[in-house]
Amino acid sequence: MSLEEVLDEIRREVTPDPEERELVEGFARRILSEVRDRLKERDPDAEVELIGSVARDTWLPGASDVDVFCVFPKDRDLDEIVEVTLEVGREAIEALGGEAREEYAHHPYIGGEVEHRGRTFEVDVVPCYDTEPGEVITPVDRTPHHNRYVEEHLEDPVEARLLKAFVKAIGAYGAEVRVKGFSGYLCELLVIHYGSFEEVLREAVRTWRPGFVIDIEGFVGEVYENYDEVRETFEDQDPALIVLDPVDPERNVAAALSRRQLTRFILAARAFLRDPSPEFFRRREPEPVSGEEAKEWFERNPTHVVVIEVKLPDEVEDIYWPQLEKTARSLSKVLENEGFEVRRWHVMRDSEEDRGYVLLEFEHGKLPELEWRVGPSGWVREDRIRGFVRAHGRFWVEEDGKLATRAERKFVRPEDLLGRLEGADRQTLLSHGFGKDLARSSEGEVRLLSAEELAELADQDPELGKALAEFMRGDPLSELVRDRL
């Protein structure tokens, strides 16, 4: 198929039909009306706005998220606007037969599920302030400005839908910490900037590199002196891309995007442009591995894998997932300091969000029992020389004047080091780099698992089975692009 033939086919697929449009937009009007009626009773000066892809007409078929913002005058107290929003949001959701729950991001808001004509909608009712563009009292105050910007500047919403469908299919859609991908707003801005889905892909292949700056509103030369100043401003983020928020030049819209997802997007874009296919818009869910497949893989795998099971804290994923990754990175450094070469790490969790798993892969499962240790030079402080000599006895003097010796290794297998985490207290876990919440919840709960134990767990839990499939079989993207690059 030609590029245009593929895009024509996908444009039809990603455009909601009239029946679905009436369903989704009809529900959005209902929840908006329920919130507005209740909000006006409590604060006549507050406004209600429909926010997000439904409001901007960039939603994909099957969409179920509807966001409603309660926008308050700036003279209101934060606790006051939160309390009012929680009340009206709960009442509105329950009036439509839904079940409301209090959630927390930058501040509390109300979420809930509502059944409407056979579809379950996820509703969020969020408080914010009526600010000027660039003026921020709470982080979500920008969101209504994002809405208005996209509505005013996006010429063809279907182009944004194409991009969203593309990144969703390759597993790169969403700014949450587990995905570290492209948010819906970022997709919309990229289409606004480049003009079309196709041009986003072409420019990504041609120009995107870590630290590349996309300046939609021309802030460089006005707010920033040059592009180097932009990069310096955001260098603490170590950004994959810098996309200056057109409503707030001090914010990088792509801050959540990881280099891994940037690379995956560029690979997919390159492969698609070379050999267009509808496959690039079809989400491929990995087939969970069976216990037998997992056991066979571990038996024939030429490297060595250690599995650490931890107890997850009773927190949302955006809290515990970074701590799980931090733990994997920290343990890798601890092991590397002892001479082990960690080839890669992988983290996953079970379906109940009760247990987390850190997988560490090594080139070798055992190190030589003796290691070569290099000590101080002969002309340094006497106490340093004395300490080395008394600790090791026999030594050699190397060509550069440093003392060196062979010494017995403290840890020969990675399990020897990691074994001290089993049943360990919180302080021990913290000293090995566990996140604070993860250390608290995992106190006395850490286990090292055998390959057989992990295989059995994966056989029983589809979430673990899918996560283990990627660890064993490689990135799902590789199957899509390998014959096209």
FIBATI-876731 format. One line per 10 residues: number of its first residue (from 1); for each residue x, y, z of C-alpha. Coordinates in nm, 3 decimals. Layout:
# residues N
NUM	X:Y:Z  ... $
***
This chain:
# residues 485
1	0.000:0.000:0.000  0.113:0.354:-0.066  0.155:0.601:0.218  -0.159:0.790:0.122  -0.363:0.471:0.094  -0.257:0.367:0.443  -0.329:0.710:0.589  -0.671:0.725:0.422  -0.761:0.387:0.571  -0.642:0.484:0.919 $
11	-0.810:0.825:0.904  -1.141:0.644:0.868  -1.056:0.410:1.156  -0.953:0.683:1.401  -1.250:0.908:1.329  -1.550:0.833:1.553  -1.866:0.752:1.363  -2.176:0.969:1.419  -2.334:0.720:1.660  -2.027:0.700:1.885 $
21	-1.973:1.074:1.865  -2.329:1.131:1.986  -2.274:0.881:2.270  -1.948:1.032:2.398  -2.032:1.397:2.345  -2.381:1.342:2.484  -2.238:1.198:2.805  -1.987:1.484:2.827  -2.273:1.734:2.808  -2.461:1.549:3.082 $
31	-2.175:1.541:3.333  -2.084:1.901:3.248  -2.441:2.011:3.317  -2.459:1.817:3.645  -2.136:1.976:3.771  -2.230:2.326:3.650  -2.570:2.327:3.820  -2.420:2.228:4.154  -2.119:2.457:4.128  -2.331:2.766:4.059 $
41	-2.522:2.704:4.381  -2.201:2.711:4.585  -1.999:2.974:4.396  -2.182:3.177:4.129  -1.853:3.327:4.005  -1.693:2.989:3.928  -1.709:2.838:3.580  -1.709:2.483:3.448  -1.505:2.371:3.145  -1.485:2.045:2.956 $
51	-1.115:1.967:2.919  -0.910:1.716:2.723  -0.939:1.528:2.397  -1.319:1.514:2.399  -1.333:1.893:2.426  -1.066:1.935:2.158  -1.219:1.674:1.924  -0.897:1.473:1.916  -1.029:1.163:2.094  -0.995:0.816:1.948 $
61	-1.284:0.572:1.904  -1.336:0.383:2.226  -1.250:0.689:2.437  -1.387:0.675:2.789  -1.211:0.962:2.973  -1.404:1.282:3.039  -1.239:1.563:3.237  -1.434:1.850:3.389  -1.258:2.147:3.548  -1.411:2.375:3.807 $
71	-1.246:2.713:3.742  -1.247:2.951:4.039  -1.155:3.319:4.080  -0.801:3.371:4.205  -0.910:3.523:4.537  -1.050:3.190:4.660  -0.855:2.986:4.913  -0.712:2.658:4.776  -0.869:2.449:5.053  -1.200:2.614:4.975 $
81	-1.197:2.537:4.602  -1.086:2.180:4.667  -1.367:2.126:4.919  -1.632:2.269:4.685  -1.505:2.064:4.389  -1.502:1.743:4.590  -1.861:1.806:4.694  -2.003:1.895:4.352  -1.799:1.630:4.172  -1.915:1.355:4.405 $
91	-2.277:1.466:4.382  -2.267:1.492:4.000  -2.112:1.148:3.952  -2.352:0.985:4.194  -2.649:1.163:4.033  -2.563:0.978:3.711  -2.548:0.647:3.895  -2.169:0.635:3.921  -1.935:0.562:4.209  -1.713:0.854:4.311 $
101	-1.372:0.833:4.476  -1.131:1.094:4.603  -0.802:1.104:4.412  -0.488:1.307:4.462  -0.242:1.461:4.216  -0.111:1.811:4.289  -0.416:1.849:4.511  -0.730:1.639:4.573  -0.993:1.592:4.305  -1.287:1.360:4.241 $
111	-1.276:1.066:4.004  -1.532:0.801:3.930  -1.685:0.554:3.689  -2.024:0.614:3.528  -2.218:0.372:3.309  -2.389:0.540:3.014  -2.567:0.350:2.740  -2.349:0.045:2.773  -2.014:0.223:2.805  -1.819:0.289:3.124 $
121	-1.679:0.642:3.138  -1.392:0.751:3.362  -1.476:1.097:3.496  -1.242:1.340:3.671  -1.368:1.662:3.829  -1.072:1.890:3.905  -1.041:2.231:4.075  -0.822:2.506:3.930  -0.787:2.885:3.922  -0.884:3.128:3.647 $
131	-0.535:3.259:3.566  -0.370:3.441:3.281  -0.152:3.236:3.040  0.183:3.172:3.207  0.044:3.255:3.552  0.044:2.946:3.771  -0.103:2.915:4.120  -0.144:2.538:4.096  0.008:2.325:3.815  -0.331:2.236:3.666 $
141	-0.416:2.603:3.610  -0.242:2.574:3.272  -0.480:2.305:3.151  -0.772:2.527:3.043  -0.520:2.740:2.851  -0.391:2.423:2.681  -0.747:2.345:2.580  -0.804:2.687:2.428  -0.470:2.689:2.249  -0.535:2.358:2.076 $
151	-0.891:2.456:1.984  -0.762:2.778:1.824  -0.456:2.638:1.644  -0.524:2.277:1.545  -0.655:2.292:1.189  -0.732:1.923:1.133  -0.801:1.711:1.444  -0.776:1.386:1.247  -0.401:1.447:1.204  -0.365:1.452:1.584 $
161	-0.570:1.133:1.601  -0.330:0.968:1.357  -0.034:1.057:1.576  -0.207:0.943:1.893  -0.302:0.612:1.733  0.056:0.564:1.611  0.223:0.624:1.947  -0.047:0.422:2.123  0.016:0.126:1.893  0.389:0.121:1.971 $
171	0.331:0.155:2.346  0.453:0.515:2.373  0.128:0.699:2.451  0.100:0.863:2.790  0.316:1.077:3.018  0.270:0.858:3.326  0.594:0.739:3.483  0.551:0.378:3.379  0.523:0.477:3.009  0.735:0.795:2.987 $
181	0.586:0.865:2.648  0.391:1.124:2.450  0.101:1.293:2.623  -0.212:1.378:2.424  -0.131:1.748:2.450  0.223:1.687:2.321  0.084:1.498:2.020  -0.152:1.785:1.944  0.124:2.045:1.969  0.353:1.847:1.739 $
191	0.081:1.836:1.473  0.014:2.209:1.517  0.385:2.281:1.477  0.463:2.054:1.182  0.124:2.072:1.012  0.043:1.702:0.972  0.107:1.355:1.107  0.333:1.271:0.814  0.551:1.578:0.869  0.588:1.497:1.239 $
201	0.733:1.160:1.142  0.959:1.303:0.871  1.099:1.572:1.102  1.145:1.324:1.384  1.365:1.108:1.161  1.544:1.409:1.014  1.609:1.630:1.316  1.507:1.490:1.654  1.794:1.409:1.887  1.823:1.428:2.269 $
211	1.795:1.794:2.367  1.633:1.905:2.039  1.422:2.220:2.096  1.077:2.273:1.944  0.965:2.635:1.983  0.612:2.670:1.852  0.547:3.029:1.960  0.890:3.177:1.886  1.004:3.227:2.247  1.371:3.203:2.141 $
221	1.481:3.559:2.073  1.219:3.699:2.310  1.201:3.499:2.635  1.527:3.313:2.568  1.836:3.462:2.409  1.917:3.147:2.210  1.862:2.772:2.198  2.158:2.706:2.428  1.984:2.906:2.699  1.674:2.691:2.652 $
231	1.880:2.375:2.694  2.053:2.517:3.001  1.717:2.603:3.154  1.596:2.245:3.132  1.925:2.058:3.174  1.821:1.922:3.516  1.547:1.725:3.338  1.804:1.563:3.106  1.527:1.588:2.845  1.484:1.368:2.542 $
241	1.305:1.659:2.373  1.230:2.015:2.476  0.892:2.138:2.358  0.828:2.485:2.496  0.471:2.510:2.619  0.306:2.779:2.403  0.109:2.902:2.706  0.406:2.891:2.947  0.762:2.918:2.808  0.908:2.799:3.141 $
251	0.756:2.454:3.097  0.878:2.166:2.883  0.573:1.974:2.756  0.797:1.676:2.672  0.958:1.658:3.017  0.814:1.310:3.079  0.940:1.167:2.749  1.231:0.927:2.796  1.520:0.872:2.558  1.404:0.514:2.522 $
261	1.063:0.623:2.396  1.219:0.891:2.175  1.436:0.624:2.015  1.143:0.386:1.974  0.937:0.658:1.807  1.215:0.749:1.563  1.268:0.382:1.474  0.896:0.332:1.415  0.869:0.653:1.213  1.167:0.557:0.996 $
271	1.029:0.209:0.931  0.676:0.335:0.857  0.793:0.598:0.608  1.005:0.339:0.433  0.732:0.074:0.419  0.388:0.212:0.516  0.145:-0.037:0.664  -0.171:-0.028:0.879  0.020:-0.258:1.117  0.184:0.050:1.268 $
281	-0.155:0.155:1.405  -0.253:-0.185:1.548  -0.166:-0.226:1.914  0.014:-0.555:1.967  -0.042:-0.692:2.313  0.239:-0.933:2.398  0.128:-1.290:2.444  0.195:-1.382:2.810  0.464:-1.643:2.853  0.366:-1.976:2.998 $
291	0.544:-2.117:3.298  0.697:-2.387:3.081  0.828:-2.134:2.828  0.978:-1.924:3.106  1.152:-2.225:3.263  1.299:-2.330:2.929  1.419:-1.977:2.858  1.600:-1.948:3.190  1.758:-2.289:3.139  1.901:-2.209:2.796 $
301	1.972:-1.838:2.850  2.351:-1.789:2.828  2.346:-1.506:3.084  2.256:-1.512:3.451  1.938:-1.356:3.593  1.858:-1.274:3.955  1.499:-1.199:4.056  1.415:-0.986:4.361  1.057:-0.970:4.489  0.947:-0.666:4.693 $
311	0.626:-0.556:4.859  0.473:-0.251:4.691  0.350:0.038:4.907  -0.019:0.123:4.913  0.031:0.417:4.679  -0.064:0.505:4.323  0.157:0.376:4.043  0.311:0.720:3.982  0.453:0.701:4.336  0.578:0.343:4.359 $
321	0.695:0.287:4.000  0.981:0.544:4.007  1.092:0.393:4.339  1.094:0.047:4.185  1.313:0.174:3.901  1.535:0.365:4.144  1.586:0.044:4.340  1.690:-0.143:4.024  1.941:0.130:3.930  2.081:0.152:4.282 $
331	2.126:-0.223:4.318  2.300:-0.227:3.980  2.552:0.029:4.107  2.607:-0.160:4.433  2.676:-0.477:4.236  2.902:-0.304:3.985  3.106:-0.161:4.271  3.174:-0.521:4.376  3.290:-0.619:4.027  2.969:-0.758:3.879 $
341	2.868:-0.642:3.531  2.494:-0.578:3.522  2.395:-0.613:3.158  2.040:-0.481:3.205  1.761:-0.449:3.457  1.387:-0.484:3.420  1.105:-0.406:3.663  0.747:-0.532:3.669  0.454:-0.581:3.902  0.172:-0.824:3.953 $
351	-0.191:-0.764:3.854  -0.295:-0.678:4.210  -0.022:-0.414:4.247  0.085:-0.599:4.561  0.428:-0.728:4.461  0.701:-0.577:4.248  0.992:-0.754:4.080  1.342:-0.642:3.990  1.522:-0.857:3.733  1.898:-0.813:3.703 $
361	2.084:-0.981:3.417  2.458:-1.047:3.430  2.710:-1.156:3.169  2.843:-1.408:3.423  2.685:-1.565:3.726  3.014:-1.609:3.910  3.332:-1.407:3.947  3.683:-1.542:4.017  3.740:-1.599:4.386  4.045:-1.372:4.378 $
371	4.052:-1.015:4.254  4.338:-0.776:4.178  4.330:-0.481:4.416  4.531:-0.166:4.351  4.632:0.041:4.652  4.813:0.370:4.719  5.141:0.494:4.576  5.451:0.461:4.789  5.484:0.835:4.848  5.141:0.906:4.994 $
381	5.057:0.939:5.363  5.210:0.662:5.573  4.881:0.564:5.737  4.728:0.484:5.398  5.023:0.264:5.304  5.021:0.097:5.644  4.651:0.018:5.615  4.692:-0.148:5.277  4.999:-0.350:5.379  4.848:-0.472:5.707 $
391	4.524:-0.567:5.535  4.687:-0.771:5.260  5.043:-0.862:5.365  5.206:-0.964:5.038  5.200:-0.708:4.758  5.365:-0.605:4.433  5.473:-0.258:4.324  5.341:-0.172:3.978  5.518:0.033:3.713  5.335:0.348:3.815 $
401	5.448:0.311:4.176  5.120:0.184:4.318  5.098:-0.113:4.549  4.879:-0.402:4.429  4.784:-0.748:4.545  4.553:-1.041:4.493  4.277:-1.069:4.751  3.986:-1.295:4.819  3.660:-1.158:4.687  3.388:-1.084:4.942 $
411	3.110:-1.174:4.698  3.158:-1.431:4.422  2.796:-1.463:4.308  2.548:-1.173:4.289  2.316:-1.375:4.513  2.584:-1.360:4.785  2.546:-0.983:4.798  2.173:-0.959:4.730  2.095:-1.235:4.977  2.140:-0.994:5.266 $
421	1.829:-0.810:5.147  1.606:-1.109:5.223  1.402:-1.028:5.532  1.610:-0.711:5.583  1.497:-0.413:5.789  1.412:-0.074:5.646  1.753:0.080:5.714  1.933:-0.197:5.526  1.701:-0.155:5.229  1.751:0.222:5.229 $
431	2.129:0.175:5.239  2.102:-0.032:4.921  1.907:0.242:4.740  1.544:0.141:4.793  1.295:0.426:4.764  1.162:0.537:5.103  0.806:0.410:5.054  0.929:0.087:4.899  1.175:0.033:5.186  0.894:0.083:5.438 $
441	0.652:-0.156:5.268  0.921:-0.417:5.190  1.073:-0.434:5.537  1.105:-0.805:5.616  0.933:-0.889:5.285  1.215:-0.903:5.028  1.278:-1.240:4.866  1.519:-1.373:4.604  1.327:-1.597:4.368  1.447:-1.888:4.162 $
451	1.368:-1.906:3.792  1.117:-2.180:3.868  0.936:-1.964:4.124  0.915:-1.669:3.885  0.796:-1.893:3.604  0.520:-2.027:3.825  0.407:-1.677:3.922  0.407:-1.563:3.557  0.200:-1.867:3.464  -0.068:-1.760:3.714 $
461	-0.066:-1.385:3.650  -0.118:-1.238:3.298  0.037:-0.903:3.401  0.361:-1.075:3.498  0.337:-1.303:3.196  0.327:-1.004:2.959  0.606:-0.817:3.137  0.825:-1.126:3.138  0.751:-1.178:2.768  0.917:-0.845:2.682 $
471	1.216:-0.930:2.901  1.259:-1.265:2.728  1.156:-1.195:2.368  1.277:-0.838:2.316  1.098:-0.511:2.245  0.770:-0.578:2.058  0.870:-0.298:1.823  1.158:-0.505:1.690  0.922:-0.743:1.511  0.751:-0.452:1.339 $
481	1.061:-0.268:1.216  1.329:-0.533:1.168  1.247:-0.608:0.803  1.180:-0.245:0.716  1.501:-0.075:0.824 $
***
